Amino acid sequence: MKQIILITGGSRSGKSSYAEKLALSLSAAPVYMATSRIWDDEFRRRVVRHQSRRGKEWTTIEEEKQLSRHQLEGRVVLIDCVTLWSTNFFFDSDSDIDESLDAIKAEFDKFTAQDATFIFVTNEIGMGGVAENEVQRKFTDLQGWVNQYIAQKAGQVVLMVSGIPVKIK
């Protein structure tokens, strides 16, 4: 049965570890779909830290944009994370919000048309102050609209606050 779950929150709020535990509670062999590009050495260390938490029960797929290329019918799929996935569309479109949002929505709809359980992890980057530069303000807008779109489609939404899950929907 198709299910969409959105786990959201700030940086280091416990989103990923909560999502991983949830996925393992739903399946003995979940799929971890990693959407990030490796931007620099510090980010590579973050990726390695995430990888080291996962055991052999996980199937890991690295996919920067075209999630729907992977047929995952009947599986529990953790997508980590929407923010990095959106970043890939944003920079590939030369920071065009409309083009990025349209492409993300279309890919999300195509991917989640499969009969699977999808757990999306995302960041609430708009909860802080207004960014001082135009590119960051544009990305914050894009991310907020993407999060709203996914939240509307999700059957469950959980906000992580200081490691504590708060059910929103």
Phi and psi in radians as a Rosetta constraint file:
Dihedral C 1 N 2 CA 2 C 2 CIRCULARHARMONIC -1.153 0.35
Dihedral N 2 CA 2 C 2 N 3 CIRCULARHARMONIC 2.386 0.35
Dihedral C 2 N 3 CA 3 C 3 CIRCULARHARMONIC -2.580 0.35
Dihedral N 3 CA 3 C 3 N 4 CIRCULARHARMONIC 2.418 0.35
Dihedral C 3 N 4 CA 4 C 4 CIRCULARHARMONIC -2.138 0.35
Dihedral N 4 CA 4 C 4 N 5 CIRCULARHARMONIC 2.197 0.35
Dihedral C 4 N 5 CA 5 C 5 CIRCULARHARMONIC -2.154 0.35
Dihedral N 5 CA 5 C 5 N 6 CIRCULARHARMONIC 2.338 0.35
Dihedral C 5 N 6 CA 6 C 6 CIRCULARHARMONIC -2.011 0.35
Dihedral N 6 CA 6 C 6 N 7 CIRCULARHARMONIC 2.190 0.35
Dihedral C 6 N 7 CA 7 C 7 CIRCULARHARMONIC -1.946 0.35
Dihedral N 7 CA 7 C 7 N 8 CIRCULARHARMONIC 2.076 0.35
Dihedral C 7 N 8 CA 8 C 8 CIRCULARHARMONIC -2.246 0.35
Dihedral N 8 CA 8 C 8 N 9 CIRCULARHARMONIC 2.863 0.35
Dihedral C 8 N 9 CA 9 C 9 CIRCULARHARMONIC 2.772 0.35
Dihedral N 9 CA 9 C 9 N 10 CIRCULARHARMONIC -3.101 0.35
Dihedral C 9 N 10 CA 10 C 10 CIRCULARHARMONIC -1.456 0.35
Dihedral N 10 CA 10 C 10 N 11 CIRCULARHARMONIC 3.119 0.35
Dihedral C 10 N 11 CA 11 C 11 CIRCULARHARMONIC -1.076 0.35
Dihedral N 11 CA 11 C 11 N 12 CIRCULARHARMONIC 2.398 0.35
Dihedral C 11 N 12 CA 12 C 12 CIRCULARHARMONIC 1.016 0.35
Dihedral N 12 CA 12 C 12 N 13 CIRCULARHARMONIC 0.570 0.35
Dihedral C 12 N 13 CA 13 C 13 CIRCULARHARMONIC -1.553 0.35
Dihedral N 13 CA 13 C 13 N 14 CIRCULARHARMONIC -0.131 0.35
Dihedral C 13 N 14 CA 14 C 14 CIRCULARHARMONIC 1.723 0.35
Dihedral N 14 CA 14 C 14 N 15 CIRCULARHARMONIC 0.247 0.35
Dihedral C 14 N 15 CA 15 C 15 CIRCULARHARMONIC -1.017 0.35
Dihedral N 15 CA 15 C 15 N 16 CIRCULARHARMONIC -0.942 0.35
Dihedral C 15 N 16 CA 16 C 16 CIRCULARHARMONIC -1.141 0.35
Dihedral N 16 CA 16 C 16 N 17 CIRCULARHARMONIC -0.782 0.35
Dihedral C 16 N 17 CA 17 C 17 CIRCULARHARMONIC -1.162 0.35
Dihedral N 17 CA 17 C 17 N 18 CIRCULARHARMONIC -0.649 0.35
Dihedral C 17 N 18 CA 18 C 18 CIRCULARHARMONIC -1.102 0.35
Dihedral N 18 CA 18 C 18 N 19 CIRCULARHARMONIC -0.811 0.35
Dihedral C 18 N 19 CA 19 C 19 CIRCULARHARMONIC -1.091 0.35
Dihedral N 19 CA 19 C 19 N 20 CIRCULARHARMONIC -0.688 0.35
Dihedral C 19 N 20 CA 20 C 20 CIRCULARHARMONIC -1.127 0.35
Dihedral N 20 CA 20 C 20 N 21 CIRCULARHARMONIC -0.761 0.35
Dihedral C 20 N 21 CA 21 C 21 CIRCULARHARMONIC -1.119 0.35
Dihedral N 21 CA 21 C 21 N 22 CIRCULARHARMONIC -0.710 0.35
Dihedral C 21 N 22 CA 22 C 22 CIRCULARHARMONIC -1.081 0.35
Dihedral N 22 CA 22 C 22 N 23 CIRCULARHARMONIC -0.807 0.35
Dihedral C 22 N 23 CA 23 C 23 CIRCULARHARMONIC -1.042 0.35
Dihedral N 23 CA 23 C 23 N 24 CIRCULARHARMONIC -0.753 0.35
Dihedral C 23 N 24 CA 24 C 24 CIRCULARHARMONIC -1.196 0.35
Dihedral N 24 CA 24 C 24 N 25 CIRCULARHARMONIC -0.460 0.35
Dihedral C 24 N 25 CA 25 C 25 CIRCULARHARMONIC -1.304 0.35
Dihedral N 25 CA 25 C 25 N 26 CIRCULARHARMONIC -0.348 0.35
Dihedral C 25 N 26 CA 26 C 26 CIRCULARHARMONIC -1.726 0.35
Dihedral N 26 CA 26 C 26 N 27 CIRCULARHARMONIC -0.308 0.35
Dihedral C 26 N 27 CA 27 C 27 CIRCULARHARMONIC -2.715 0.35
Dihedral N 27 CA 27 C 27 N 28 CIRCULARHARMONIC 2.488 0.35
Dihedral C 27 N 28 CA 28 C 28 CIRCULARHARMONIC -1.370 0.35
Dihedral N 28 CA 28 C 28 N 29 CIRCULARHARMONIC -0.254 0.35
Dihedral C 28 N 29 CA 29 C 29 CIRCULARHARMONIC -2.470 0.35
Dihedral N 29 CA 29 C 29 N 30 CIRCULARHARMONIC 1.211 0.35
Dihedral C 29 N 30 CA 30 C 30 CIRCULARHARMONIC -1.318 0.35
Dihedral N 30 CA 30 C 30 N 31 CIRCULARHARMONIC 2.905 0.35
Dihedral C 30 N 31 CA 31 C 31 CIRCULARHARMONIC -1.844 0.35
Dihedral N 31 CA 31 C 31 N 32 CIRCULARHARMONIC 2.344 0.35
Dihedral C 31 N 32 CA 32 C 32 CIRCULARHARMONIC -1.909 0.35
Dihedral N 32 CA 32 C 32 N 33 CIRCULARHARMONIC 2.004 0.35
Dihedral C 32 N 33 CA 33 C 33 CIRCULARHARMONIC -1.802 0.35
Dihedral N 33 CA 33 C 33 N 34 CIRCULARHARMONIC 1.911 0.35
Dihedral C 33 N 34 CA 34 C 34 CIRCULARHARMONIC -1.624 0.35
Dihedral N 34 CA 34 C 34 N 35 CIRCULARHARMONIC 2.193 0.35
Dihedral C 34 N 35 CA 35 C 35 CIRCULARHARMONIC -1.850 0.35
Dihedral N 35 CA 35 C 35 N 36 CIRCULARHARMONIC -0.034 0.35
Dihedral C 35 N 36 CA 36 C 36 CIRCULARHARMONIC -1.445 0.35
Dihedral N 36 CA 36 C 36 N 37 CIRCULARHARMONIC 2.628 0.35
Dihedral C 36 N 37 CA 37 C 37 CIRCULARHARMONIC -1.647 0.35
Dihedral N 37 CA 37 C 37 N 38 CIRCULARHARMONIC 2.636 0.35
Dihedral C 37 N 38 CA 38 C 38 CIRCULARHARMONIC -1.552 0.35
Dihedral N 38 CA 38 C 38 N 39 CIRCULARHARMONIC 1.873 0.35
Dihedral C 38 N 39 CA 39 C 39 CIRCULARHARMONIC -1.484 0.35
Dihedral N 39 CA 39 C 39 N 40 CIRCULARHARMONIC -0.596 0.35
Dihedral C 39 N 40 CA 40 C 40 CIRCULARHARMONIC -2.864 0.35
Dihedral N 40 CA 40 C 40 N 41 CIRCULARHARMONIC -3.140 0.35
Dihedral C 40 N 41 CA 41 C 41 CIRCULARHARMONIC -1.124 0.35
Dihedral N 41 CA 41 C 41 N 42 CIRCULARHARMONIC -0.680 0.35
Dihedral C 41 N 42 CA 42 C 42 CIRCULARHARMONIC -1.094 0.35
Dihedral N 42 CA 42 C 42 N 43 CIRCULARHARMONIC -0.722 0.35
Dihedral C 42 N 43 CA 43 C 43 CIRCULARHARMONIC -1.201 0.35
Dihedral N 43 CA 43 C 43 N 44 CIRCULARHARMONIC -0.622 0.35
Dihedral C 43 N 44 CA 44 C 44 CIRCULARHARMONIC -1.036 0.35
Dihedral N 44 CA 44 C 44 N 45 CIRCULARHARMONIC -0.696 0.35
Dihedral C 44 N 45 CA 45 C 45 CIRCULARHARMONIC -1.128 0.35
Dihedral N 45 CA 45 C 45 N 46 CIRCULARHARMONIC -0.639 0.35
Dihedral C 45 N 46 CA 46 C 46 CIRCULARHARMONIC -1.083 0.35
Dihedral N 46 CA 46 C 46 N 47 CIRCULARHARMONIC -0.771 0.35
Dihedral C 46 N 47 CA 47 C 47 CIRCULARHARMONIC -1.073 0.35
Dihedral N 47 CA 47 C 47 N 48 CIRCULARHARMONIC -0.791 0.35
Dihedral C 47 N 48 CA 48 C 48 CIRCULARHARMONIC -1.069 0.35
Dihedral N 48 CA 48 C 48 N 49 CIRCULARHARMONIC -0.686 0.35
Dihedral C 48 N 49 CA 49 C 49 CIRCULARHARMONIC -1.077 0.35
Dihedral N 49 CA 49 C 49 N 50 CIRCULARHARMONIC -0.763 0.35
Dihedral C 49 N 50 CA 50 C 50 CIRCULARHARMONIC -1.094 0.35
Dihedral N 50 CA 50 C 50 N 51 CIRCULARHARMONIC -0.782 0.35
Dihedral C 50 N 51 CA 51 C 51 CIRCULARHARMONIC -1.086 0.35
Dihedral N 51 CA 51 C 51 N 52 CIRCULARHARMONIC -0.664 0.35
Dihedral C 51 N 52 CA 52 C 52 CIRCULARHARMONIC -1.172 0.35
Dihedral N 52 CA 52 C 52 N 53 CIRCULARHARMONIC -0.362 0.35
Dihedral C 52 N 53 CA 53 C 53 CIRCULARHARMONIC -1.319 0.35
Dihedral N 53 CA 53 C 53 N 54 CIRCULARHARMONIC -0.419 0.35
Dihedral C 53 N 54 CA 54 C 54 CIRCULARHARMONIC -1.622 0.35
Dihedral N 54 CA 54 C 54 N 55 CIRCULARHARMONIC 2.421 0.35
Dihedral C 54 N 55 CA 55 C 55 CIRCULARHARMONIC -1.609 0.35
Dihedral N 55 CA 55 C 55 N 56 CIRCULARHARMONIC -3.001 0.35
Dihedral C 55 N 56 CA 56 C 56 CIRCULARHARMONIC -1.235 0.35
Dihedral N 56 CA 56 C 56 N 57 CIRCULARHARMONIC -0.236 0.35
Dihedral C 56 N 57 CA 57 C 57 CIRCULARHARMONIC -1.219 0.35
Dihedral N 57 CA 57 C 57 N 58 CIRCULARHARMONIC -0.290 0.35
Dihedral C 57 N 58 CA 58 C 58 CIRCULARHARMONIC -1.495 0.35
Dihedral N 58 CA 58 C 58 N 59 CIRCULARHARMONIC 2.457 0.35
Dihedral C 58 N 59 CA 59 C 59 CIRCULARHARMONIC -1.773 0.35
Dihedral N 59 CA 59 C 59 N 60 CIRCULARHARMONIC 2.108 0.35
Dihedral C 59 N 60 CA 60 C 60 CIRCULARHARMONIC -1.798 0.35
Dihedral N 60 CA 60 C 60 N 61 CIRCULARHARMONIC 2.289 0.35
Dihedral C 60 N 61 CA 61 C 61 CIRCULARHARMONIC -2.153 0.35
Dihedral N 61 CA 61 C 61 N 62 CIRCULARHARMONIC 2.237 0.35
Dihedral C 61 N 62 CA 62 C 62 CIRCULARHARMONIC -1.748 0.35
Dihedral N 62 CA 62 C 62 N 63 CIRCULARHARMONIC 2.078 0.35
Dihedral C 62 N 63 CA 63 C 63 CIRCULARHARMONIC -2.574 0.35
Dihedral N 63 CA 63 C 63 N 64 CIRCULARHARMONIC 1.984 0.35
Dihedral C 63 N 64 CA 64 C 64 CIRCULARHARMONIC -1.310 0.35
Dihedral N 64 CA 64 C 64 N 65 CIRCULARHARMONIC -0.574 0.35
Dihedral C 64 N 65 CA 65 C 65 CIRCULARHARMONIC -2.487 0.35
Dihedral N 65 CA 65 C 65 N 66 CIRCULARHARMONIC -0.859 0.35
Dihedral C 65 N 66 CA 66 C 66 CIRCULARHARMONIC -1.569 0.35
Dihedral N 66 CA 66 C 66 N 67 CIRCULARHARMONIC 1.241 0.35
Dihedral C 66 N 67 CA 67 C 67 CIRCULARHARMONIC -1.010 0.35
Dihedral N 67 CA 67 C 67 N 68 CIRCULARHARMONIC -0.595 0.35
Dihedral C 67 N 68 CA 68 C 68 CIRCULARHARMONIC -1.215 0.35
Dihedral N 68 CA 68 C 68 N 69 CIRCULARHARMONIC -0.139 0.35
Dihedral C 68 N 69 CA 69 C 69 CIRCULARHARMONIC -1.163 0.35
Dihedral N 69 CA 69 C 69 N 70 CIRCULARHARMONIC -0.269 0.35
Dihedral C 69 N 70 CA 70 C 70 CIRCULARHARMONIC -1.871 0.35
Dihedral N 70 CA 70 C 70 N 71 CIRCULARHARMONIC 2.132 0.35
Dihedral C 70 N 71 CA 71 C 71 CIRCULARHARMONIC -1.560 0.35
Dihedral N 71 CA 71 C 71 N 72 CIRCULARHARMONIC 2.004 0.35
Dihedral C 71 N 72 CA 72 C 72 CIRCULARHARMONIC -2.255 0.35
Dihedral N 72 CA 72 C 72 N 73 CIRCULARHARMONIC 0.588 0.35
Dihedral C 72 N 73 CA 73 C 73 CIRCULARHARMONIC -0.892 0.35
Dihedral N 73 CA 73 C 73 N 74 CIRCULARHARMONIC 2.332 0.35
Dihedral C 73 N 74 CA 74 C 74 CIRCULARHARMONIC 1.340 0.35
Dihedral N 74 CA 74 C 74 N 75 CIRCULARHARMONIC 0.031 0.35
Dihedral C 74 N 75 CA 75 C 75 CIRCULARHARMONIC -1.746 0.35
Dihedral N 75 CA 75 C 75 N 76 CIRCULARHARMONIC 2.848 0.35
Dihedral C 75 N 76 CA 76 C 76 CIRCULARHARMONIC -1.740 0.35
Dihedral N 76 CA 76 C 76 N 77 CIRCULARHARMONIC 2.113 0.35
Dihedral C 76 N 77 CA 77 C 77 CIRCULARHARMONIC -2.131 0.35
Dihedral N 77 CA 77 C 77 N 78 CIRCULARHARMONIC 2.129 0.35
Dihedral C 77 N 78 CA 78 C 78 CIRCULARHARMONIC -1.746 0.35
Dihedral N 78 CA 78 C 78 N 79 CIRCULARHARMONIC 2.127 0.35
Dihedral C 78 N 79 CA 79 C 79 CIRCULARHARMONIC -1.854 0.35
Dihedral N 79 CA 79 C 79 N 80 CIRCULARHARMONIC 1.990 0.35
Dihedral C 79 N 80 CA 80 C 80 CIRCULARHARMONIC -2.286 0.35
Dihedral N 80 CA 80 C 80 N 81 CIRCULARHARMONIC 1.829 0.35
Dihedral C 80 N 81 CA 81 C 81 CIRCULARHARMONIC -2.482 0.35
Dihedral N 81 CA 81 C 81 N 82 CIRCULARHARMONIC 2.898 0.35
Dihedral C 81 N 82 CA 82 C 82 CIRCULARHARMONIC -1.090 0.35
Dihedral N 82 CA 82 C 82 N 83 CIRCULARHARMONIC -0.640 0.35
Dihedral C 82 N 83 CA 83 C 83 CIRCULARHARMONIC -1.095 0.35
Dihedral N 83 CA 83 C 83 N 84 CIRCULARHARMONIC -0.792 0.35
Dihedral C 83 N 84 CA 84 C 84 CIRCULARHARMONIC -1.239 0.35
Dihedral N 84 CA 84 C 84 N 85 CIRCULARHARMONIC -0.635 0.35
Dihedral C 84 N 85 CA 85 C 85 CIRCULARHARMONIC -1.049 0.35
Dihedral N 85 CA 85 C 85 N 86 CIRCULARHARMONIC -0.824 0.35
Dihedral C 85 N 86 CA 86 C 86 CIRCULARHARMONIC -1.102 0.35
Dihedral N 86 CA 86 C 86 N 87 CIRCULARHARMONIC -0.653 0.35
Dihedral C 86 N 87 CA 87 C 87 CIRCULARHARMONIC -1.004 0.35
Dihedral N 87 CA 87 C 87 N 88 CIRCULARHARMONIC -0.723 0.35
Dihedral C 87 N 88 CA 88 C 88 CIRCULARHARMONIC -1.086 0.35
Dihedral N 88 CA 88 C 88 N 89 CIRCULARHARMONIC -0.770 0.35
Dihedral C 88 N 89 CA 89 C 89 CIRCULARHARMONIC -1.143 0.35
Dihedral N 89 CA 89 C 89 N 90 CIRCULARHARMONIC -0.758 0.35
Dihedral C 89 N 90 CA 90 C 90 CIRCULARHARMONIC -1.051 0.35
Dihedral N 90 CA 90 C 90 N 91 CIRCULARHARMONIC -0.844 0.35
Dihedral C 90 N 91 CA 91 C 91 CIRCULARHARMONIC -1.304 0.35
Dihedral N 91 CA 91 C 91 N 92 CIRCULARHARMONIC -0.562 0.35
Dihedral C 91 N 92 CA 92 C 92 CIRCULARHARMONIC -1.236 0.35
Dihedral N 92 CA 92 C 92 N 93 CIRCULARHARMONIC -0.338 0.35
Dihedral C 92 N 93 CA 93 C 93 CIRCULARHARMONIC -1.777 0.35
Dihedral N 93 CA 93 C 93 N 94 CIRCULARHARMONIC 0.264 0.35
Dihedral C 93 N 94 CA 94 C 94 CIRCULARHARMONIC 1.013 0.35
Dihedral N 94 CA 94 C 94 N 95 CIRCULARHARMONIC 0.742 0.35
Dihedral C 94 N 95 CA 95 C 95 CIRCULARHARMONIC 1.150 0.35
Dihedral N 95 CA 95 C 95 N 96 CIRCULARHARMONIC 0.497 0.35
Dihedral C 95 N 96 CA 96 C 96 CIRCULARHARMONIC -1.490 0.35
Dihedral N 96 CA 96 C 96 N 97 CIRCULARHARMONIC 1.904 0.35
Dihedral C 96 N 97 CA 97 C 97 CIRCULARHARMONIC -1.095 0.35
Dihedral N 97 CA 97 C 97 N 98 CIRCULARHARMONIC -0.853 0.35
Dihedral C 97 N 98 CA 98 C 98 CIRCULARHARMONIC -1.090 0.35
Dihedral N 98 CA 98 C 98 N 99 CIRCULARHARMONIC -0.798 0.35
Dihedral C 98 N 99 CA 99 C 99 CIRCULARHARMONIC -1.080 0.35
Dihedral N 99 CA 99 C 99 N 100 CIRCULARHARMONIC -0.768 0.35
Dihedral C 99 N 100 CA 100 C 100 CIRCULARHARMONIC -1.110 0.35
Dihedral N 100 CA 100 C 100 N 101 CIRCULARHARMONIC -0.825 0.35
Dihedral C 100 N 101 CA 101 C 101 CIRCULARHARMONIC -1.101 0.35
Dihedral N 101 CA 101 C 101 N 102 CIRCULARHARMONIC -0.747 0.35
Dihedral C 101 N 102 CA 102 C 102 CIRCULARHARMONIC -1.079 0.35
Dihedral N 102 CA 102 C 102 N 103 CIRCULARHARMONIC -0.765 0.35
Dihedral C 102 N 103 CA 103 C 103 CIRCULARHARMONIC -1.170 0.35
Dihedral N 103 CA 103 C 103 N 104 CIRCULARHARMONIC -0.722 0.35
Dihedral C 103 N 104 CA 104 C 104 CIRCULARHARMONIC -1.129 0.35
Dihedral N 104 CA 104 C 104 N 105 CIRCULARHARMONIC -0.813 0.35
Dihedral C 104 N 105 CA 105 C 105 CIRCULARHARMONIC -1.050 0.35
Dihedral N 105 CA 105 C 105 N 106 CIRCULARHARMONIC -0.776 0.35
Dihedral C 105 N 106 CA 106 C 106 CIRCULARHARMONIC -1.109 0.35
Dihedral N 106 CA 106 C 106 N 107 CIRCULARHARMONIC -0.757 0.35
Dihedral C 106 N 107 CA 107 C 107 CIRCULARHARMONIC -1.197 0.35
Dihedral N 107 CA 107 C 107 N 108 CIRCULARHARMONIC -0.709 0.35
Dihedral C 107 N 108 CA 108 C 108 CIRCULARHARMONIC -1.014 0.35
Dihedral N 108 CA 108 C 108 N 109 CIRCULARHARMONIC -0.854 0.35
Dihedral C 108 N 109 CA 109 C 109 CIRCULARHARMONIC -1.102 0.35
Dihedral N 109 CA 109 C 109 N 110 CIRCULARHARMONIC -0.706 0.35
Dihedral C 109 N 110 CA 110 C 110 CIRCULARHARMONIC -1.152 0.35
Dihedral N 110 CA 110 C 110 N 111 CIRCULARHARMONIC -0.779 0.35
Dihedral C 110 N 111 CA 111 C 111 CIRCULARHARMONIC -1.142 0.35
Dihedral N 111 CA 111 C 111 N 112 CIRCULARHARMONIC -0.814 0.35
Dihedral C 111 N 112 CA 112 C 112 CIRCULARHARMONIC -1.445 0.35
Dihedral N 112 CA 112 C 112 N 113 CIRCULARHARMONIC 0.084 0.35
Dihedral C 112 N 113 CA 113 C 113 CIRCULARHARMONIC -1.248 0.35
Dihedral N 113 CA 113 C 113 N 114 CIRCULARHARMONIC -0.321 0.35
Dihedral C 113 N 114 CA 114 C 114 CIRCULARHARMONIC -1.204 0.35
Dihedral N 114 CA 114 C 114 N 115 CIRCULARHARMONIC 2.670 0.35
Dihedral C 114 N 115 CA 115 C 115 CIRCULARHARMONIC -1.498 0.35
Dihedral N 115 CA 115 C 115 N 116 CIRCULARHARMONIC 1.593 0.35
Dihedral C 115 N 116 CA 116 C 116 CIRCULARHARMONIC -2.672 0.35
Dihedral N 116 CA 116 C 116 N 117 CIRCULARHARMONIC 2.997 0.35
Dihedral C 116 N 117 CA 117 C 117 CIRCULARHARMONIC -1.780 0.35
Dihedral N 117 CA 117 C 117 N 118 CIRCULARHARMONIC 2.134 0.35
Dihedral C 117 N 118 CA 118 C 118 CIRCULARHARMONIC -1.968 0.35
Dihedral N 118 CA 118 C 118 N 119 CIRCULARHARMONIC 2.203 0.35
Dihedral C 118 N 119 CA 119 C 119 CIRCULARHARMONIC -2.022 0.35
Dihedral N 119 CA 119 C 119 N 120 CIRCULARHARMONIC 1.885 0.35
Dihedral C 119 N 120 CA 120 C 120 CIRCULARHARMONIC -1.705 0.35
Dihedral N 120 CA 120 C 120 N 121 CIRCULARHARMONIC 2.310 0.35
Dihedral C 120 N 121 CA 121 C 121 CIRCULARHARMONIC -1.856 0.35
Dihedral N 121 CA 121 C 121 N 122 CIRCULARHARMONIC 2.333 0.35
Dihedral C 121 N 122 CA 122 C 122 CIRCULARHARMONIC -2.520 0.35
Dihedral N 122 CA 122 C 122 N 123 CIRCULARHARMONIC 2.958 0.35
Dihedral C 122 N 123 CA 123 C 123 CIRCULARHARMONIC -1.945 0.35
Dihedral N 123 CA 123 C 123 N 124 CIRCULARHARMONIC 2.501 0.35
Dihedral C 123 N 124 CA 124 C 124 CIRCULARHARMONIC -1.654 0.35
Dihedral N 124 CA 124 C 124 N 125 CIRCULARHARMONIC 1.411 0.35
Dihedral C 124 N 125 CA 125 C 125 CIRCULARHARMONIC -1.422 0.35
Dihedral N 125 CA 125 C 125 N 126 CIRCULARHARMONIC -0.227 0.35
Dihedral C 125 N 126 CA 126 C 126 CIRCULARHARMONIC -1.548 0.35
Dihedral N 126 CA 126 C 126 N 127 CIRCULARHARMONIC 0.119 0.35
Dihedral C 126 N 127 CA 127 C 127 CIRCULARHARMONIC -1.465 0.35
Dihedral N 127 CA 127 C 127 N 128 CIRCULARHARMONIC -0.178 0.35
Dihedral C 127 N 128 CA 128 C 128 CIRCULARHARMONIC -1.657 0.35
Dihedral N 128 CA 128 C 128 N 129 CIRCULARHARMONIC -2.760 0.35
Dihedral C 128 N 129 CA 129 C 129 CIRCULARHARMONIC -1.278 0.35
Dihedral N 129 CA 129 C 129 N 130 CIRCULARHARMONIC 3.044 0.35
Dihedral C 129 N 130 CA 130 C 130 CIRCULARHARMONIC -1.396 0.35
Dihedral N 130 CA 130 C 130 N 131 CIRCULARHARMONIC 2.286 0.35
Dihedral C 130 N 131 CA 131 C 131 CIRCULARHARMONIC -1.112 0.35
Dihedral N 131 CA 131 C 131 N 132 CIRCULARHARMONIC 2.645 0.35
Dihedral C 131 N 132 CA 132 C 132 CIRCULARHARMONIC -1.472 0.35
Dihedral N 132 CA 132 C 132 N 133 CIRCULARHARMONIC -0.153 0.35
Dihedral C 132 N 133 CA 133 C 133 CIRCULARHARMONIC -2.161 0.35
Dihedral N 133 CA 133 C 133 N 134 CIRCULARHARMONIC 2.675 0.35
Dihedral C 133 N 134 CA 134 C 134 CIRCULARHARMONIC -1.097 0.35
Dihedral N 134 CA 134 C 134 N 135 CIRCULARHARMONIC -0.737 0.35
Dihedral C 134 N 135 CA 135 C 135 CIRCULARHARMONIC -1.076 0.35
Dihedral N 135 CA 135 C 135 N 136 CIRCULARHARMONIC -0.774 0.35
Dihedral C 135 N 136 CA 136 C 136 CIRCULARHARMONIC -1.169 0.35
Dihedral N 136 CA 136 C 136 N 137 CIRCULARHARMONIC -0.663 0.35
Dihedral C 136 N 137 CA 137 C 137 CIRCULARHARMONIC -1.108 0.35
Dihedral N 137 CA 137 C 137 N 138 CIRCULARHARMONIC -0.735 0.35
Dihedral C 137 N 138 CA 138 C 138 CIRCULARHARMONIC -1.113 0.35
Dihedral N 138 CA 138 C 138 N 139 CIRCULARHARMONIC -0.748 0.35
Dihedral C 138 N 139 CA 139 C 139 CIRCULARHARMONIC -1.159 0.35
Dihedral N 139 CA 139 C 139 N 140 CIRCULARHARMONIC -0.682 0.35
Dihedral C 139 N 140 CA 140 C 140 CIRCULARHARMONIC -1.044 0.35
Dihedral N 140 CA 140 C 140 N 141 CIRCULARHARMONIC -0.729 0.35
Dihedral C 140 N 141 CA 141 C 141 CIRCULARHARMONIC -1.069 0.35
Dihedral N 141 CA 141 C 141 N 142 CIRCULARHARMONIC -0.853 0.35
Dihedral C 141 N 142 CA 142 C 142 CIRCULARHARMONIC -1.001 0.35
Dihedral N 142 CA 142 C 142 N 143 CIRCULARHARMONIC -0.856 0.35
Dihedral C 142 N 143 CA 143 C 143 CIRCULARHARMONIC -1.071 0.35
Dihedral N 143 CA 143 C 143 N 144 CIRCULARHARMONIC -0.708 0.35
Dihedral C 143 N 144 CA 144 C 144 CIRCULARHARMONIC -1.073 0.35
Dihedral N 144 CA 144 C 144 N 145 CIRCULARHARMONIC -0.745 0.35
Dihedral C 144 N 145 CA 145 C 145 CIRCULARHARMONIC -1.204 0.35
Dihedral N 145 CA 145 C 145 N 146 CIRCULARHARMONIC -0.659 0.35
Dihedral C 145 N 146 CA 146 C 146 CIRCULARHARMONIC -1.111 0.35
Dihedral N 146 CA 146 C 146 N 147 CIRCULARHARMONIC -0.809 0.35
Dihedral C 146 N 147 CA 147 C 147 CIRCULARHARMONIC -1.035 0.35
Dihedral N 147 CA 147 C 147 N 148 CIRCULARHARMONIC -0.738 0.35
Dihedral C 147 N 148 CA 148 C 148 CIRCULARHARMONIC -1.087 0.35
Dihedral N 148 CA 148 C 148 N 149 CIRCULARHARMONIC -0.723 0.35
Dihedral C 148 N 149 CA 149 C 149 CIRCULARHARMONIC -1.075 0.35
Dihedral N 149 CA 149 C 149 N 150 CIRCULARHARMONIC -0.842 0.35
Dihedral C 149 N 150 CA 150 C 150 CIRCULARHARMONIC -1.162 0.35
Dihedral N 150 CA 150 C 150 N 151 CIRCULARHARMONIC -0.708 0.35
Dihedral C 150 N 151 CA 151 C 151 CIRCULARHARMONIC -1.074 0.35
Dihedral N 151 CA 151 C 151 N 152 CIRCULARHARMONIC -0.645 0.35
Dihedral C 151 N 152 CA 152 C 152 CIRCULARHARMONIC -1.125 0.35
Dihedral N 152 CA 152 C 152 N 153 CIRCULARHARMONIC -0.613 0.35
Dihedral C 152 N 153 CA 153 C 153 CIRCULARHARMONIC -1.460 0.35
Dihedral N 153 CA 153 C 153 N 154 CIRCULARHARMONIC -0.345 0.35
Dihedral C 153 N 154 CA 154 C 154 CIRCULARHARMONIC -1.360 0.35
Dihedral N 154 CA 154 C 154 N 155 CIRCULARHARMONIC 2.524 0.35
Dihedral C 154 N 155 CA 155 C 155 CIRCULARHARMONIC -1.443 0.35
Dihedral N 155 CA 155 C 155 N 156 CIRCULARHARMONIC -0.443 0.35
Dihedral C 155 N 156 CA 156 C 156 CIRCULARHARMONIC -2.359 0.35
Dihedral N 156 CA 156 C 156 N 157 CIRCULARHARMONIC 2.461 0.35
Dihedral C 156 N 157 CA 157 C 157 CIRCULARHARMONIC -2.327 0.35
Dihedral N 157 CA 157 C 157 N 158 CIRCULARHARMONIC 2.250 0.35
Dihedral C 157 N 158 CA 158 C 158 CIRCULARHARMONIC -2.157 0.35
Dihedral N 158 CA 158 C 158 N 159 CIRCULARHARMONIC 2.255 0.35
Dihedral C 158 N 159 CA 159 C 159 CIRCULARHARMONIC -1.763 0.35
Dihedral N 159 CA 159 C 159 N 160 CIRCULARHARMONIC 2.161 0.35
Dihedral C 159 N 160 CA 160 C 160 CIRCULARHARMONIC -1.587 0.35
Dihedral N 160 CA 160 C 160 N 161 CIRCULARHARMONIC 2.215 0.35
Dihedral C 160 N 161 CA 161 C 161 CIRCULARHARMONIC -2.252 0.35
Dihedral N 161 CA 161 C 161 N 162 CIRCULARHARMONIC 1.939 0.35
Dihedral C 161 N 162 CA 162 C 162 CIRCULARHARMONIC 0.900 0.35
Dihedral N 162 CA 162 C 162 N 163 CIRCULARHARMONIC 0.736 0.35
Dihedral C 162 N 163 CA 163 C 163 CIRCULARHARMONIC 1.439 0.35
Dihedral N 163 CA 163 C 163 N 164 CIRCULARHARMONIC 0.056 0.35
Dihedral C 163 N 164 CA 164 C 164 CIRCULARHARMONIC -1.921 0.35
Dihedral N 164 CA 164 C 164 N 165 CIRCULARHARMONIC 2.168 0.35
Dihedral C 164 N 165 CA 165 C 165 CIRCULARHARMONIC -1.361 0.35
Dihedral N 165 CA 165 C 165 N 166 CIRCULARHARMONIC 2.281 0.35
Dihedral C 165 N 166 CA 166 C 166 CIRCULARHARMONIC -2.085 0.35
Dihedral N 166 CA 166 C 166 N 167 CIRCULARHARMONIC 2.032 0.35
Dihedral C 166 N 167 CA 167 C 167 CIRCULARHARMONIC -1.236 0.35
Dihedral N 167 CA 167 C 167 N 168 CIRCULARHARMONIC 2.181 0.35
Dihedral C 167 N 168 CA 168 C 168 CIRCULARHARMONIC -1.770 0.35
Dihedral N 168 CA 168 C 168 N 169 CIRCULARHARMONIC -0.705 0.35
